[in-house]
Amino acid sequence: MLTPVTDPDSAPFWRYAAQGELRVQACADCGELRFPPRPCCPRCQSFASEWRAMSGQGRVWSYVVPHPPLLPEYAALSPYNVVVVELVEAPHIRLVGNLVSEPGDPLNSLDPHTIRIGARAHFAYDGTTGLPQWVLERP
C-alpha cells in the first residue's frame, strides 16, 4: 500500500493530518495559502511560513476510477476512486485522496456511480494508511 512521502516542507501537513486536522501552509508575511508546501511564497518570495487550520470542507473537482487498477497492490480493492477536492476556503488549492463511506473505510467502500463533480465532501484521515480520505456530505 502507498504511504506518504515526507520532506521537511510537507512533514507538518502529514503530522497535522495524523491528528485529524487539515492544515495548509500559508505565508507568514502576505497570508497567501499554498499547496503543495514549499519553502518560498510564490506571491511575495518570503521564506516565512505557518500552518493554518482549514475547515476540511471541499467540493469534488475531478475524479477517476482506475480500470484496471494502476497499482497491482490495489487490484483487490477495485473498483475504487481517486478524487481531487478543492477546498472551500481556497478553491485554488486542490487535494488528492479517496472518497469513502465513513472515515477509515476501505477505498472501495463507496459506489463510484454515486460520485458527482461539485459534490460536497469533508476531510477525514485514514490512520491505517496515513493518506487523506474524503466523505460525502449528507443532505
C-alpha positions as CSV (number, residue, x, y, z in Angstrom):
1,M,0.0,0.0,0.0
2,L,1.0,3.6,-0.5
3,T,2.4,5.6,2.3
4,P,3.1,9.3,2.4
5,V,6.4,10.6,1.3
6,T,7.5,13.4,3.6
7,D,10.2,16.0,3.3
8,P,11.0,19.0,5.5
9,D,8.4,21.1,3.8
10,S,5.5,18.6,3.8
11,A,6.2,16.9,7.2
12,P,3.9,19.3,9.1
13,F,1.0,18.6,6.7
14,W,1.2,14.8,7.5
15,R,1.7,15.4,11.2
16,Y,-1.5,17.5,11.4
17,A,-3.3,15.1,9.2
18,A,-2.4,12.2,11.6
19,Q,-4.1,14.2,14.3
20,G,-7.2,14.5,12.1
21,E,-6.6,18.2,11.2
22,L,-6.4,19.6,7.7
23,R,-3.9,22.4,7.7
24,V,-2.4,24.2,4.8
25,Q,0.9,26.1,4.6
26,A,0.5,29.9,4.5
27,C,2.9,32.7,4.0
28,A,3.5,34.4,7.4
29,D,4.1,37.7,5.7
30,C,1.4,38.1,3.0
31,G,-1.0,35.4,4.1
32,E,-1.0,33.5,0.7
33,L,-2.2,29.9,1.2
34,R,-0.2,27.3,-0.8
35,F,-0.2,23.7,-1.5
36,P,1.9,21.7,-2.0
37,P,4.1,23.0,0.7
38,R,7.3,24.7,-0.4
39,P,9.9,26.9,1.2
40,C,9.2,30.1,-0.6
41,C,6.0,32.1,-1.1
42,P,5.1,32.3,-4.8
43,R,3.5,35.7,-4.3
44,C,6.0,37.7,-2.2
45,Q,9.0,35.3,-2.1
46,S,9.1,35.3,1.7
47,F,10.6,32.2,3.4
48,A,8.4,32.8,6.5
49,S,5.5,30.3,6.8
50,E,2.9,29.0,9.1
51,W,0.2,26.3,9.1
52,R,-3.4,27.4,9.0
53,A,-6.3,25.2,10.0
54,M,-8.9,24.6,7.3
55,S,-12.5,23.6,7.8
56,G,-12.0,20.4,5.9
57,Q,-14.9,21.3,3.7
58,G,-14.5,21.0,-0.1
59,R,-16.1,20.0,-3.4
60,V,-15.2,17.2,-5.7
61,W,-13.3,19.0,-8.6
62,S,-12.5,15.8,-10.5
63,Y,-12.2,12.1,-10.0
64,V,-11.2,8.8,-11.8
65,V,-12.0,5.2,-11.2
66,P,-8.9,3.2,-12.4
67,H,-9.7,0.3,-14.7
68,P,-7.6,-1.8,-14.3
69,P,-6.0,-0.6,-11.1
70,L,-2.9,1.4,-11.9
71,L,-1.1,-0.2,-8.9
72,P,-1.2,-4.0,-8.6
73,E,-1.4,-3.8,-4.8
74,Y,-4.8,-2.2,-5.2
75,A,-6.3,-4.8,-7.5
76,A,-8.3,-6.5,-4.8
77,L,-9.9,-3.1,-3.9
78,S,-11.1,-2.4,-7.5
79,P,-13.2,-0.5,-8.4
80,Y,-12.1,2.4,-6.2
81,N,-11.9,6.1,-6.8
82,V,-9.3,8.8,-6.7
83,V,-10.7,12.3,-6.2
84,V,-9.4,15.8,-6.4
85,V,-11.1,18.1,-3.9
86,E,-11.0,21.9,-4.0
87,L,-11.0,23.5,-0.6
88,V,-13.9,25.8,0.2
89,E,-11.6,28.4,1.8
90,A,-9.1,28.3,-1.0
91,P,-10.5,26.9,-4.3
92,H,-7.1,27.2,-5.9
93,I,-5.9,24.5,-3.5
94,R,-6.8,21.0,-4.6
95,L,-6.0,17.9,-2.7
96,V,-5.9,14.3,-3.9
97,G,-7.5,11.5,-1.9
98,N,-10.2,8.9,-1.9
99,L,-13.9,9.2,-1.2
100,V,-15.1,6.6,1.3
101,S,-18.4,5.8,3.0
102,E,-17.0,6.6,6.5
103,P,-13.6,7.7,7.8
104,G,-11.2,4.7,7.8
105,D,-13.3,2.6,5.4
106,P,-11.6,0.8,2.6
107,L,-11.1,2.6,-0.8
108,N,-13.8,0.6,-2.4
109,S,-16.5,1.4,0.3
110,L,-18.3,3.9,-1.9
111,D,-20.1,3.0,-5.1
112,P,-18.2,5.0,-7.8
113,H,-21.5,5.7,-9.6
114,T,-22.6,7.9,-6.7
115,I,-19.7,10.4,-7.2
116,R,-20.5,13.7,-8.8
117,I,-18.4,16.7,-9.8
118,G,-19.2,19.5,-7.4
119,A,-20.4,17.2,-4.6
120,R,-19.6,18.5,-1.1
121,A,-17.2,16.5,0.9
122,H,-15.3,16.8,4.1
123,F,-11.8,15.8,5.1
124,A,-11.1,12.6,7.0
125,Y,-7.9,10.8,7.8
126,D,-7.2,7.1,7.5
127,G,-4.9,6.2,10.4
128,T,-4.2,2.8,8.8
129,T,-2.7,4.0,5.5
130,G,-1.9,7.6,6.6
131,L,-3.5,9.0,3.5
132,P,-6.2,11.7,3.1
133,Q,-9.8,10.5,2.7
134,W,-13.0,12.4,2.0
135,V,-16.5,11.6,3.0
136,L,-19.5,13.0,1.1
137,E,-21.7,15.5,3.0
138,R,-25.1,14.1,3.7
139,P,-28.0,16.4,2.8
